[in-house]
Amino acid sequence: MTSDPSTDRAKPSIEGKPQSSDRTNYGEGNKQAAADFNEAETEFVQSPGGKQKIREGTHVQPEEERELTEAEQRAKERAKAQDSGRML
């Protein structure tokens, strides 16, 4: 019996017991992938290029400043309405 990789999941057998699968089910999250990501993120942030991107990220154009302020105000109003039970 050949398997289709796109649908290769643990399937019930005729006896009702799940068949084994070569893939590991990580449930809510893949701890190794998270650790790998965190390590790569830390390396980037500490690198000269990462530090440059961090410095650049704090510079906002004047027209963007207005848009950000308006979006922040709308978000605060929406949160306040949700806290009081009203919906906007």
Backbone as numpy.savetxt, mean C-alpha at the origin, in Angstrom:
# Nx Ny Nz CAx CAy CAz Cx Cy Cz
-2.26 -34.69 -14.80 -3.11 -33.50 -14.80 -2.22 -32.27 -14.80
-2.40 -31.36 -15.74 -1.63 -30.12 -15.78 -2.40 -29.04 -15.06
-1.65 -28.07 -14.52 -2.33 -26.99 -13.80 -2.11 -25.68 -14.53
-3.07 -24.82 -14.40 -3.01 -23.48 -14.96 -2.49 -22.55 -13.88
-1.30 -21.93 -14.06 -0.72 -21.08 -13.01 -1.64 -19.95 -12.57
-2.49 -19.44 -13.45 -3.37 -18.32 -13.08 -4.48 -18.76 -12.14
-4.77 -20.06 -12.11 -5.84 -20.55 -11.24 -5.33 -21.60 -10.27
-4.01 -21.69 -10.10 -3.40 -22.71 -9.26 -3.58 -22.36 -7.79
-4.64 -22.87 -7.20 -4.94 -22.67 -5.79 -5.21 -24.02 -5.18
-5.21 -24.07 -3.86 -5.56 -25.33 -3.20 -7.02 -25.63 -3.54
-7.24 -26.75 -4.18 -8.59 -27.12 -4.61 -9.02 -28.37 -3.85
-10.30 -28.47 -3.54 -10.74 -29.67 -2.86 -10.57 -30.89 -3.75
-10.15 -31.98 -3.16 -10.05 -33.22 -3.91 -11.40 -33.92 -3.87
-11.47 -35.06 -4.47 -12.72 -35.81 -4.48 -13.15 -36.17 -3.07
-12.18 -36.42 -2.19 -12.48 -36.78 -0.81 -12.85 -35.56 0.04
-12.78 -34.35 -0.52 -13.12 -33.15 0.22 -11.96 -32.52 0.97
-10.78 -33.10 0.87 -9.59 -32.54 1.52 -8.88 -31.65 0.51
-8.32 -30.53 0.97 -7.62 -29.67 0.01 -6.36 -30.34 -0.52
-6.13 -30.12 -1.80 -4.90 -30.60 -2.42 -3.80 -29.61 -2.09
-2.59 -30.08 -1.97 -1.49 -29.17 -1.65 -1.14 -28.33 -2.87
-0.59 -27.18 -2.59 -0.17 -26.25 -3.63 1.28 -25.87 -3.35
2.04 -25.62 -4.38 3.44 -25.23 -4.20 3.56 -23.79 -3.70
2.53 -22.99 -3.86 2.59 -21.59 -3.44 2.26 -21.46 -1.96
2.97 -20.56 -1.32 2.72 -20.31 0.10 1.67 -19.23 0.23
0.72 -19.45 1.11 -0.31 -18.46 1.38 0.16 -17.60 2.54
0.38 -16.33 2.29 0.87 -15.43 3.33 -0.25 -14.76 4.10
-1.49 -15.04 3.77 -2.60 -14.45 4.50 -2.65 -12.95 4.32
-2.60 -12.23 5.43 -2.75 -10.78 5.39 -1.52 -10.05 4.89
-0.36 -10.69 4.88 0.81 -9.98 4.41 2.02 -10.89 4.29
2.91 -10.51 3.45 4.14 -11.26 3.23 5.23 -10.58 4.04
5.61 -11.17 5.17 6.58 -10.56 6.07 7.93 -10.36 5.40
8.35 -11.29 4.55 9.64 -11.15 3.88 9.60 -10.00 2.88
8.51 -9.87 2.14 8.39 -8.77 1.19 8.37 -7.43 1.92
7.70 -7.38 3.07 7.66 -6.15 3.86 9.05 -5.80 4.37
9.79 -6.79 4.85 11.15 -6.56 5.35 12.06 -6.09 4.22
11.94 -6.71 3.04 12.75 -6.31 1.88 12.44 -4.88 1.48
11.15 -4.53 1.46 10.75 -3.17 1.11 11.31 -2.17 2.12
11.16 -2.46 3.41 11.65 -1.55 4.45 13.15 -1.34 4.35
13.89 -2.40 4.06 15.34 -2.29 3.92 15.70 -1.41 2.72
15.04 -1.65 1.59 15.31 -0.86 0.38 14.92 0.60 0.60
13.81 0.83 1.28 13.35 2.20 1.56 14.36 2.93 2.44
14.85 2.26 3.46 15.85 2.86 4.36 17.13 3.20 3.60
17.58 2.27 2.75 18.78 2.52 1.96 18.59 3.74 1.06
17.41 3.84 0.43 17.15 4.97 -0.46 17.13 6.29 0.31
16.43 6.32 1.43 16.30 7.55 2.22 17.67 8.03 2.70
18.55 7.10 3.01 19.87 7.47 3.52 20.88 7.75 2.41
20.52 7.46 1.16 21.42 7.70 0.04 21.43 9.18 -0.33
22.50 9.64 -1.02 22.52 11.05 -1.47 21.33 11.40 -2.35
20.94 10.50 -3.25 19.78 10.76 -4.11 18.49 10.85 -3.31
18.36 10.00 -2.32 17.17 10.03 -1.47 17.09 11.31 -0.67
18.22 11.74 -0.13 18.25 12.99 0.64 17.90 14.18 -0.24
18.35 14.15 -1.50 18.01 15.22 -2.44 16.51 15.24 -2.71
15.92 14.07 -2.92 14.47 14.00 -3.17 13.68 14.50 -1.96
14.17 14.21 -0.77 13.49 14.68 0.45 13.53 16.21 0.50
14.68 16.78 0.18 14.78 18.25 0.16 13.86 18.85 -0.89
13.81 18.25 -2.06 12.95 18.76 -3.14 11.47 18.65 -2.78
11.12 17.65 -2.02 9.72 17.41 -1.67 9.11 18.50 -0.82
9.94 19.29 -0.15 9.39 20.34 0.70 9.09 21.62 -0.07
9.52 21.69 -1.32 9.28 22.89 -2.12 7.94 22.75 -2.86
7.03 23.68 -2.58 5.71 23.66 -3.21 5.56 24.94 -4.01
5.07 24.79 -5.24 4.83 25.94 -6.09 3.65 26.74 -5.53
3.63 28.08 -5.74 2.54 28.90 -5.19 1.14 28.42 -5.58
0.95 28.02 -6.84 -0.38 27.56 -7.25 -0.73 26.22 -6.59
0.27 25.40 -6.33 0.04 24.15 -5.62 -0.31 24.40 -4.15
0.27 25.42 -3.56 0.02 25.76 -2.16 -1.46 26.03 -1.94
-2.07 26.80 -2.83 -3.50 27.12 -2.72 -4.33 25.85 -2.84
-4.02 25.00 -3.82 -4.76 23.75 -4.01 -4.63 22.84 -2.79
-3.43 22.77 -2.23 -3.22 21.93 -1.06 -3.99 22.45 0.15
-4.01 23.76 0.32 -4.74 24.36 1.44 -6.23 24.09 1.31
-6.76 24.24 0.09 -8.19 23.98 -0.14 -8.53 22.51 0.09
-7.68 21.62 -0.39 -7.92 20.19 -0.20 -7.87 19.82 1.28
-6.94 20.42 2.01 -6.84 20.16 3.44 -8.11 20.63 4.16
-8.61 21.79 3.78 -9.82 22.33 4.39 -11.02 21.43 4.11
-11.15 20.96 2.87 -12.25 20.05 2.52 -12.15 18.75 3.33
-10.95 18.23 3.48 -10.75 17.00 4.25 -11.13 17.20 5.71
-10.75 18.34 6.27 -11.10 18.63 7.67 -12.61 18.74 7.84
-13.28 19.40 6.89 -14.74 19.53 6.95 -15.42 18.17 6.84
-14.91 17.32 5.95 -15.47 15.98 5.77 -15.28 15.16 7.05
-14.11 15.23 7.65 -13.84 14.48 8.88 -14.73 14.97 10.01
-14.90 16.27 10.09 -15.75 16.86 11.14 -17.19 16.40 10.96
-17.66 16.37 9.70 -19.03 15.95 9.42 -19.20 14.46 9.76
-18.22 13.66 9.44 -18.32 12.23 9.75 -18.30 12.00 11.26
-17.50 12.77 11.98 -17.44 12.64 13.43 -18.78 13.00 14.07
-19.50 13.95 13.48 -20.78 14.38 14.05 -21.94 13.55 13.50
-21.64 12.59 12.60 -22.70 11.73 12.06 -23.33 12.25 10.79
-22.91 13.42 10.33 -23.43 13.96 9.07 -22.54 13.48 7.92
-23.10 13.42 6.76 -22.30 13.08 5.57 -22.34 14.24 4.60
-21.20 14.57 4.02 -21.15 15.65 3.03 -21.22 15.08 1.65
